[in-house]
Amino acid sequence: MNEKYCDEGVASEKLTDELDDLCSKFTYDAVILGDEAAFDYAIENRDKYFPDISLIYE
């Protein structure tokens, strides 16, 4: 999530749009989460975007 240049709501909306597109084209074995906002988003949206995918928080 890009909270450095926009607020959490806008960043969440942009990420949702990107994931809708990416998940329709690709599959993933794992997701690396780089900050707390990304971790929170992944947990909240785990069933939709990350079912049975390992989440790795740095």
DSSP file (Angstrom, degrees, kcal/mol; ACC not computed):
  #  RESIDUE AA STRUCTURE BP1 BP2  ACC     N-H-->O    O-->H-N    N-H-->O    O-->H-N    TCO  KAPPA ALPHA  PHI   PSI    X-CA   Y-CA   Z-CA
    1    1 A M              0   0    0      0, 0.0     2,-1.0     0, 0.0     3,-0.2   0.000 360.0 360.0 360.0 144.1    0.0    0.0    0.0
    2    2 A N     >  +     0   0    0      1,-0.2     4,-0.6     9,-0.1     3,-0.3  -0.693 360.0 148.0-104.8  80.5    1.2    3.5   -0.8
    3    3 A E  T  4  +     0   0    0     -2,-1.0    -1,-0.2     1,-0.2     5,-0.1   0.503  59.3  78.7 -88.5  -4.1    0.4    5.5    2.3
    4    4 A K  T  4 S+     0   0    0      1,-0.2    -1,-0.2    -3,-0.2     3,-0.1   0.865 108.5  23.7 -70.5 -34.6    3.4    7.7    1.8
    5    5 A Y  T  4 S+     0   0    0     -3,-0.3     2,-0.3     1,-0.2    -1,-0.2   0.485 129.9  26.8-113.2  -5.4    1.7    9.8   -0.9
    6    6 A C  S  < S-     0   0    0     -4,-0.6    -1,-0.2     2,-0.0     0, 0.0  -0.981  87.0 -90.0-151.6 161.8   -2.0    9.3   -0.2
    7    7 A D     >  -     0   0    0     -2,-0.3     4,-2.6     1,-0.1     5,-0.2  -0.177  44.9-100.5 -72.6 168.7   -4.2    8.5    2.8
    8    8 A E  H  > S+     0   0    0      1,-0.2     4,-2.6     2,-0.2     5,-0.2   0.850 119.1  54.1 -59.7 -39.2   -5.1    5.0    3.8
    9    9 A G  H  > S+     0   0    0      2,-0.2     4,-2.1     1,-0.2    -1,-0.2   0.927 112.5  42.3 -62.6 -46.0   -8.6    5.1    2.2
   10   10 A V  H  > S+     0   0    0      2,-0.2     4,-2.5     1,-0.2    -2,-0.2   0.910 114.9  51.0 -66.9 -42.8   -7.3    6.1   -1.2
   11   11 A A  H  X S+     0   0    0     -4,-2.6     4,-2.4     1,-0.2    -2,-0.2   0.896 110.2  50.3 -62.0 -40.4   -4.4    3.7   -1.0
   12   12 A S  H  X S+     0   0    0     -4,-2.6     4,-2.4    -5,-0.2    -1,-0.2   0.911 110.3  49.2 -64.6 -43.3   -6.7    0.8   -0.1
   13   13 A E  H  X S+     0   0    0     -4,-2.1     4,-2.1     2,-0.2    -2,-0.2   0.919 112.2  48.0 -62.1 -44.7   -9.0    1.6   -3.0
   14   14 A K  H  X S+     0   0    0     -4,-2.5     4,-2.4     1,-0.2    -2,-0.2   0.914 112.4  48.9 -63.1 -43.0   -6.1    1.7   -5.5
   15   15 A L  H  X S+     0   0    0     -4,-2.4     4,-3.0     2,-0.2     5,-0.2   0.894 108.8  53.4 -64.9 -39.7   -4.7   -1.6   -4.1
   16   16 A T  H  X S+     0   0    0     -4,-2.4     4,-2.3     2,-0.2    -1,-0.2   0.926 110.0  47.7 -60.3 -45.1   -8.1   -3.2   -4.4
   17   17 A D  H  X S+     0   0    0     -4,-2.1     4,-1.7     2,-0.2    -2,-0.2   0.918 113.7  47.6 -61.4 -44.5   -8.4   -2.2   -8.0
   18   18 A E  H  X S+     0   0    0     -4,-2.4     4,-3.0     1,-0.2    -2,-0.2   0.914 112.5  48.4 -64.6 -43.4   -4.9   -3.4   -8.8
   19   19 A L  H  X S+     0   0    0     -4,-3.0     4,-2.9     2,-0.2     5,-0.3   0.871 106.3  56.9 -68.0 -35.9   -5.5   -6.8   -7.0
   20   20 A D  H  X S+     0   0    0     -4,-2.3     4,-0.7    -5,-0.2    -1,-0.2   0.927 114.3  40.3 -57.2 -43.7   -8.8   -7.3   -8.8
   21   21 A D  H >X S+     0   0    0     -4,-1.7     4,-0.5    -5,-0.2     3,-0.5   0.945 118.2  45.4 -70.0 -50.1   -6.8   -7.0  -12.1
   22   22 A L  H >X S+     0   0    0     -4,-3.0     4,-2.7     1,-0.2     3,-1.3   0.896 109.9  53.3 -64.4 -41.8   -3.8   -9.0  -11.0
   23   23 A C  H 3< S+     0   0    0     -4,-2.9    -1,-0.2     1,-0.3    -2,-0.2   0.722 103.7  57.8 -69.7 -19.6   -5.6  -11.9   -9.4
   24   24 A S  H << S+     0   0    0     -4,-0.7    -1,-0.3    -3,-0.5    -2,-0.2   0.668 118.7  31.2 -79.5 -15.6   -7.6  -12.3  -12.6
   25   25 A K  H << S+     0   0    0     -3,-1.3     2,-0.3    -4,-0.5    -2,-0.2   0.709 121.0  33.7-110.6 -29.4   -4.4  -12.9  -14.5
   26   26 A F     <  -     0   0    0     -4,-2.7     2,-0.3    -5,-0.1    -1,-0.1  -0.845  57.9-143.1-131.6 160.5   -1.9  -14.5  -12.1
   27   27 A T        -     0   0    0     -2,-0.3     2,-0.4    -3,-0.1    -3,-0.0  -0.910  19.8-150.8-119.6 155.4   -1.7  -16.9   -9.2
   28   28 A Y        -     0   0    0     -2,-0.3     3,-0.1     1,-0.1    -2,-0.0  -0.942  20.0-162.1-129.7 146.3    0.7  -16.5   -6.3
   29   29 A D  S    S+     0   0    0     -2,-0.4    25,-1.3     1,-0.3     2,-0.3   0.714  82.5   0.4 -93.4 -27.2    2.4  -18.8   -3.9
   30   30 A A  E     -a   54   0A   0     23,-0.2     2,-0.4     2,-0.0    -1,-0.3  -0.983  59.3-142.5-157.3 159.1    3.2  -16.2   -1.3
   31   31 A V  E     -a   55   0A   0     23,-2.4    25,-3.2    -2,-0.3     2,-0.6  -0.998  12.5-148.0-129.8 129.9    2.8  -12.5   -0.6
   32   32 A I  E     -a   56   0A   0     -2,-0.4     2,-0.5    23,-0.2    25,-0.2  -0.873  11.7-156.5 -99.6 125.4    5.4  -10.4    1.2
   33   33 A L  E     -a   57   0A   0     23,-3.8    25,-2.4    -2,-0.6     3,-0.0  -0.896   7.8-170.7-106.4 123.1    4.0   -7.5    3.3
   34   34 A G        +     0   0    0     -2,-0.5     2,-0.3    23,-0.2    -1,-0.1   0.582  62.0  15.9 -95.2 -11.3    6.3   -4.6    3.8
   35   35 A D  S  > S-     0   0    0      1,-0.1     4,-2.1     0, 0.0     5,-0.1  -0.949  81.0 -95.2-153.9 174.1    4.5   -2.5    6.4
   36   36 A E  H  > S+     0   0    0     -2,-0.3     4,-2.7     1,-0.2     5,-0.2   0.854 119.3  54.7 -64.2 -36.8    1.7   -2.5    9.0
   37   37 A A  H  > S+     0   0    0      2,-0.2     4,-2.4     1,-0.2    -1,-0.2   0.912 109.6  47.5 -64.4 -41.6   -0.9   -1.1    6.6
   38   38 A A  H  > S+     0   0    0      2,-0.2     4,-2.6     1,-0.2    -2,-0.2   0.896 111.8  50.8 -65.3 -40.0   -0.2   -3.8    4.1
   39   39 A F  H  X S+     0   0    0     -4,-2.1     4,-2.4     2,-0.2    -2,-0.2   0.941 111.2  47.4 -61.3 -48.5   -0.5   -6.4    6.8
   40   40 A D  H  X S+     0   0    0     -4,-2.7     4,-2.4     1,-0.2    -2,-0.2   0.908 112.9  49.2 -59.9 -43.5   -3.8   -5.0    8.0
   41   41 A Y  H  X S+     0   0    0     -4,-2.4     4,-2.0     1,-0.2    -1,-0.2   0.922 110.8  50.1 -62.2 -45.1   -5.2   -4.9    4.5
   42   42 A A  H  < S+     0   0    0     -4,-2.6     4,-0.2     1,-0.2    -2,-0.2   0.901 111.8  47.3 -63.1 -41.7   -4.1   -8.5    3.8
   43   43 A I  H >< S+     0   0    0     -4,-2.4     3,-0.9     1,-0.2     4,-0.3   0.918 113.4  48.0 -66.4 -42.6   -5.7   -9.8    6.9
   44   44 A E  H 3< S+     0   0    0     -4,-2.4    -1,-0.2     1,-0.2    -2,-0.2   0.823 123.5  33.0 -65.9 -31.6   -8.9   -7.9    6.2
   45   45 A N  T 3X>S+     0   0    0     -4,-2.0     4,-2.6    -5,-0.2     5,-0.7   0.109  82.0 116.9-113.3  20.4   -9.0   -9.2    2.6
   46   46 A R  H <>5S+     0   0    0     -3,-0.9     4,-1.5     1,-0.2    -1,-0.1   0.899  75.5  50.2 -58.7 -45.1   -7.5  -12.6    3.1
   47   47 A D  H  45S+     0   0    0     -4,-0.3    -1,-0.2     1,-0.2    -2,-0.1   0.853 116.3  42.0 -64.4 -34.1  -10.5  -14.6    2.0
   48   48 A K  H  45S+     0   0    0     -3,-0.3    -2,-0.2     2,-0.1    -1,-0.2   0.928 134.1  10.6 -79.2 -46.8  -11.0  -12.5   -1.2
   49   49 A Y  H  <5S+     0   0    0     -4,-2.6    -3,-0.2    -7,-0.2    -2,-0.2   0.729 130.5  36.7-108.0 -27.1   -7.4  -12.2   -2.4
   50   50 A F    ><< +     0   0    0     -4,-1.5     3,-1.5    -5,-0.7     2,-0.2  -0.122  63.9 156.1-127.8  38.6   -5.1  -14.5   -0.4
   51   51 A P  T 3  S-     0   0    0      0, 0.0     3,-0.1     0, 0.0    -4,-0.1  -0.475  81.8  -2.7 -68.1 134.3   -6.9  -17.8    0.4
   52   52 A D  T 3  S+     0   0    0      1,-0.2     2,-0.4    -2,-0.2    -5,-0.0   0.738 105.1 124.9  58.7  25.3   -4.4  -20.6    1.1
   53   53 A I    <   -     0   0    0     -3,-1.5    -1,-0.2    -7,-0.1   -23,-0.2  -0.952  65.7-115.5-115.2 134.1   -1.5  -18.2    0.3
   54   54 A S  E     -a   30   0A   0    -25,-1.3   -23,-2.4    -2,-0.4     2,-0.5  -0.463  24.6-151.7 -67.0 133.8    1.4  -17.7    2.7
   55   55 A L  E     -a   31   0A   0    -25,-0.2     2,-0.5    -2,-0.2   -23,-0.2  -0.946   8.8-165.4-108.1 126.3    1.6  -14.2    4.0
   56   56 A I  E     -a   32   0A   0    -25,-3.2   -23,-3.8    -2,-0.5     2,-0.5  -0.953   2.0-161.7-117.1 118.2    5.1  -13.0    5.0
   57   57 A Y  E      a   33   0A   0     -2,-0.5   -23,-0.2   -25,-0.2   -25,-0.1  -0.876 360.0 360.0-104.4 124.8    5.4   -9.9    7.1
   58   58 A E              0   0    0    -25,-2.4   -24,-0.1    -2,-0.5    -1,-0.1   0.425 360.0 360.0 -88.8 360.0    8.8   -8.1    7.2
